[in-house]
Amino acid sequence: MRTADFDYDLPPDLIAQEPAPCRDQSRLLVVRRNSGTLEHRRFRDLPEYLRSGDVLVLNDSRVIAARLRGVNRRTGGRFELLLLEEVERNEWWAMMRPGRRARAGTEIAICDPEGRPTPVTARVLDTNAEGHRRLKFEGTFNVLEELDKVGEVPLPPYISRTDPSRLELDRVRYQTVFASAAGSVAAPTAGLHFSGELLRRIRERGVEVCFVTLHVGLATFAPVKTETLEGHTLHEERYRLEGATAELIDTRKRAGGRVVAVGTTTVRVLETVAAAHGGRLRAASGRTRLFIHPPFAFQVVDALVTNFHLPRSTLLMLVSAFAAPAETRGRELVLAAYAEAVRQRYRFYSYGDAMLLM
């Protein structure tokens, strides 16, 4: 399939700049895959679509304050850094702007969000084929433990912030209420809609709530630059599925319960593990670069909660595959749903509204 097949028009004013006042007050577009019918609801209505015996699976990865700012210690030039992945303690791969000035050996003094100097420095060690820099941090035992002090929330570029005080609220709202395992450089956004109260109501319906971990990185947010889907290769992302969680999901599914995945990252964990074990789930951890696009035969997931995604993104391609498993017609169904969401003034992207496909 062509990457251009997953394009669509979106008025810029529908790109959400702020989250809903309360997490579960966002809107919910329910898409019935078999009939193609749509229902307009609120996210707090989600429990009505779940039943006793189902399993709701969420990604518990915690977003780190991965955006850093610094100054070239020799020239005084300014840099913006986005940490991508930890190689080992105090060594990270990062995206840097302006990259052309970040040659091997460049030393950068890291500033805090207010621009004040900190004891932390970074030295450029190497550059890979994609232009990412390998950095060695000094002045701290472990920079990961310093990020809440020196780093900023890694909001996507389509969210604009002119008031620095607003970033403090983003530290709370660009994080799920159940986040625990630190490692993501972007939020697993479908999980942002859940409040503690909503999760309690879901459990009261006899639905098991459990968690997997996938640390969101380049594979999730990097654009597809190839002309065809077959030419695109996903970056690896780290994941973990605990044995007790795998057994719970397997048991419920065999008993007739549905597996409801929250977010594309959760889908990728479950389908990665199932593909490696003949359709069953087992305790597993490692790296996945599973690129799900039409046609794809899902082995575990029965329903999907997700946000509205960017044109030509791997996330939109995954949702299109799920809309019609093992077929290619899901693209038309999803793009029709998106067109209706535009007409109804739904809010798009990370802080936007949600969809339920079932």
C-alpha positions in Angstrom: 0.0 0.0 0.0 1.1 3.6 -0.6 1.8 5.9 2.3 -0.2 8.6 0.6 -3.3 6.4 1.0 -3.3 7.3 4.6 -3.5 11.1 4.1 -6.4 13.2 5.2 -7.2 16.9 5.6 -7.5 18.4 9.1 -8.3 22.0 10.0 -5.4 23.3 12.2 -7.9 24.5 14.8 -8.9 20.9 15.6 -5.4 20.0 16.9 -6.0 20.0 20.6 -3.7 22.4 22.5 -5.1 21.6 25.9 -6.5 18.4 27.5 -10.1 18.2 28.5 -10.8 19.9 31.8 -11.2 16.4 33.4 -9.6 13.3 31.8 -12.8 11.3 31.2 -14.7 14.3 29.8 -13.2 14.0 26.4 -15.4 12.7 23.5 -15.5 9.1 22.3 -16.3 8.1 18.8 -17.4 4.4 18.8 -16.8 2.6 15.5 -18.6 -0.7 14.9 -16.2 -2.6 12.6 -18.7 -5.1 11.1 -21.4 -2.5 10.3 -19.4 0.7 10.0 -21.9 2.5 12.2 -20.7 5.3 14.4 -21.8 6.5 17.8 -21.0 9.8 19.5 -20.4 9.4 23.2 -18.2 10.7 26.1 -15.2 8.8 27.3 -16.8 8.3 30.7 -19.4 6.1 28.9 -16.7 3.5 28.1 -17.8 1.1 30.8 -21.1 0.7 29.0 -19.3 -1.1 26.2 -17.4 -3.5 28.4 -18.8 -6.6 30.1 -17.9 -9.0 32.8 -15.1 -11.3 31.7 -13.3 -8.7 29.5 -9.8 -7.6 30.1 -8.7 -4.0 29.7 -5.0 -3.8 29.0 -3.1 -0.5 29.4 0.5 0.7 28.9 2.0 1.8 32.2 5.2 3.4 30.8 6.0 6.7 32.5 7.0 9.7 30.4 10.4 11.2 31.3 11.2 14.9 31.1 13.2 14.1 28.0 13.6 17.6 26.5 16.7 19.4 27.6 18.2 22.8 26.8 21.9 23.6 26.8 24.7 25.9 25.7 27.9 25.0 23.8 30.6 25.5 26.3 33.0 26.8 23.7 30.8 29.1 21.5 27.8 29.9 23.6 25.5 28.5 20.9 22.2 27.1 22.2 21.0 23.5 21.7 17.7 21.7 22.2 18.0 18.0 23.0 15.4 15.3 23.0 16.5 12.1 24.7 15.5 9.0 22.8 16.9 6.0 24.5 19.3 5.1 27.3 22.4 3.1 26.1 23.8 2.7 29.6 23.9 4.9 32.7 24.6 8.4 31.6 24.8 7.5 27.9 21.9 8.3 25.7 20.9 8.6 22.0 19.3 12.0 21.4 17.9 14.2 18.7 19.6 17.6 18.7 18.8 21.0 17.2 20.7 22.5 15.5 22.3 19.1 14.6 25.0 20.5 12.3 26.7 22.2 15.2 26.7 19.0 17.4 29.9 17.4 16.1 31.8 14.7 18.0 33.6 16.3 21.0 31.1 19.2 21.4 30.5 19.9 25.1 27.2 21.2 26.3 26.3 22.8 29.6 22.7 21.8 30.5 20.4 24.5 31.8 17.2 24.0 33.8 13.8 25.0 32.3 14.3 28.6 33.5 17.6 28.8 31.7 19.8 28.7 34.8 23.0 26.7 34.7 23.2 23.2 36.3 26.1 21.0 37.2 25.1 18.6 34.4 27.1 18.6 31.1 26.8 16.4 27.9 29.5 15.5 25.4 28.8 14.3 21.9 30.4 11.0 21.3 29.1 9.9 18.0 26.5 10.4 15.3 24.5 7.5 13.7 23.1 7.3 10.1 19.9 9.0 11.1 21.7 12.0 12.5 21.0 11.1 16.2 23.8 11.9 18.7 25.2 9.6 21.3 25.7 11.7 24.4 27.8 11.1 27.5 26.5 13.0 30.6 28.7 14.1 33.4 28.2 16.1 36.6 25.6 13.6 37.9 25.6 10.0 39.1 22.6 9.2 36.8 21.0 11.9 34.6 17.8 9.9 34.4 17.3 10.7 38.1 17.9 14.4 37.4 15.4 14.9 34.5 12.6 16.1 36.7 14.8 19.0 37.8 16.6 19.8 34.5 14.3 18.5 31.8 11.0 19.6 30.3 7.9 17.7 29.3 8.5 16.4 25.7 5.3 17.8 24.2 4.9 17.1 20.5 5.7 20.0 18.1 2.1 20.6 17.2 1.3 21.7 20.8 2.4 25.3 21.4 3.4 26.7 24.8 4.2 30.4 25.2 3.5 30.5 29.0 6.2 28.5 30.8 4.0 28.1 33.9 1.7 26.0 31.7 4.3 23.3 31.5 3.8 22.5 35.1 0.3 21.4 34.4 1.6 19.4 31.4 3.8 17.4 33.8 0.6 16.1 35.3 -1.7 15.9 32.3 0.8 14.5 29.8 1.1 11.4 32.0 -1.4 8.7 32.7 -2.7 8.2 36.3 -1.3 4.7 36.3 2.2 5.4 34.9 5.0 3.6 36.8 7.9 2.4 34.6 10.0 5.4 33.5 11.2 5.4 29.9 8.8 7.0 27.4 9.7 10.1 25.5 6.1 10.6 24.4 2.9 9.7 26.2 0.8 6.6 25.4 -2.0 9.0 24.7 -5.0 6.7 24.7 -4.4 6.1 28.4 -4.6 9.9 29.2 -8.4 9.7 29.2 -8.6 7.4 32.2 -9.2 8.7 35.7 -8.9 6.6 38.9 -12.7 6.8 39.2 -13.3 5.5 35.7 -11.0 2.6 36.3 -12.8 1.8 39.5 -16.2 1.8 37.6 -14.7 -0.5 35.0 -13.5 -3.0 37.6 -16.9 -3.0 39.3 -18.3 -4.4 36.0 -16.2 -7.5 36.4 -13.6 -6.3 34.0 -10.0 -7.2 34.8 -7.6 -4.2 34.4 -4.0 -5.1 33.8 -0.8 -3.5 32.4 2.0 -4.0 29.9 5.0 -1.8 29.4 6.2 -0.3 26.1 8.5 2.7 26.3 7.4 5.0 23.6 10.2 6.1 21.3 10.9 6.9 17.6 8.9 3.9 16.4 5.7 5.4 17.6 6.1 9.0 16.5 8.6 9.0 13.6 6.9 9.8 10.3 6.8 7.4 7.4 9.0 8.9 4.7 8.9 6.0 2.1 6.5 6.0 -0.8 5.2 2.5 0.2 4.5 0.9 3.5 6.7 -2.0 2.6 9.7 0.3 2.4 9.3 1.6 6.0 11.2 0.0 8.9 10.2 0.8 12.5 12.7 1.6 15.2 12.9 -0.8 18.0 11.0 -0.1 21.3 11.5 -1.8 24.6 8.6 -3.8 26.0 7.7 -6.0 29.0 4.9 -8.4 29.6 4.7 -10.0 33.0 3.9 -13.7 33.3 0.9 -13.2 35.6 -0.6 -10.7 33.2 0.0 -13.0 30.2 -1.8 -15.8 32.0 -4.7 -13.6 33.0 -5.3 -12.4 29.5 -4.9 -15.9 28.0 -7.3 -17.3 30.6 -10.0 -14.7 30.1 -9.8 -14.9 26.3 -10.2 -18.7 26.3 -13.2 -18.2 28.5 -14.9 -15.9 26.0 -13.8 -12.6 27.4 -12.6 -9.8 25.1 -9.2 -8.3 25.2 -9.6 -4.5 25.0 -6.3 -2.8 24.3 -5.8 0.8 25.3 -3.5 2.4 22.7 -1.5 1.2 19.7 1.6 0.5 21.9 -0.4 -2.0 24.0 -1.5 -3.7 20.8 2.1 -4.0 19.6 3.2 -5.6 22.8 0.4 -8.2 22.8 0.7 -9.1 19.1 4.5 -9.2 19.3 4.4 -11.8 22.1 1.6 -13.8 20.5 3.5 -13.9 17.1 6.5 -15.4 18.9 4.5 -18.1 20.8 1.9 -19.5 18.4 -0.9 -17.1 19.3 -0.5 -17.5 23.1 0.9 -15.1 25.6 3.9 -15.7 27.8 6.2 -13.7 30.0 8.4 -11.7 27.7 10.6 -8.7 27.5 12.8 -7.3 24.8 12.5 -5.0 21.8 9.8 -4.9 19.1 9.8 -3.3 15.7 6.5 -4.9 14.7 4.9 -2.7 12.0 1.2 -3.4 11.9 -0.6 -2.2 8.8 -3.3 -3.6 6.4 -3.6 -6.5 6.0 -2.8 -7.9 9.4 -4.3 -10.9 11.2 -4.7 -10.0 14.9 -4.3 -13.0 17.3 -5.1 -11.4 20.7 -6.8 -8.0 20.6 -10.6 -7.8 20.2 -11.3 -4.1 20.8 -9.1 -1.0 20.7 -9.2 2.4 22.5 -7.1 4.9 20.6 -6.8 8.6 19.8 -7.0 10.4 16.5 -3.6 10.2 14.8 -1.5 12.2 12.4 -1.9 11.6 8.6 0.5 9.0 7.1 1.6 7.9 10.6 2.2 4.2 11.6 -0.4 4.7 14.3 -3.1 5.5 11.7 -2.0 2.5 9.7 -2.3 0.2 12.7 -5.8 1.5 13.5 -6.7 0.9 9.8 -5.5 -2.7 10.0 -7.5 -3.3 13.2 -10.7 -1.8 11.6 -10.7 -4.8 9.1 -8.4 -7.6 10.3 -6.6 -9.5 7.5 -8.1 -7.2 4.9 -7.3 -3.8 3.4 -10.7 -2.1 3.5 -10.1 -0.8 7.1 -8.4 2.3 5.7 -11.7 3.4 4.1 -13.6 2.8 7.3 -11.2 4.7 9.5 -10.8 7.6 7.1 -14.6 7.9 6.8 -14.8 7.9 10.7 -12.1 10.6 10.7 -14.0 12.7 8.2 -17.1 12.5 10.4 -15.0 13.4 13.5 -13.8 16.5 11.6 -17.4 17.4 10.7 -18.4 17.0 14.4 -15.5 19.1 15.6 -13.7 16.4 17.5 -10.3 17.3 18.9 -7.3 15.5 17.4 -3.9 14.2 18.4 -2.2 13.8 21.8 -4.6 16.0 23.9 -7.6 15.3 21.7 -10.6 12.9 21.8 -10.7 9.2 21.5 -12.1 6.3 19.4 -13.3 2.9 20.4 -13.2 0.3 17.6 -15.0 -3.0 18.4 
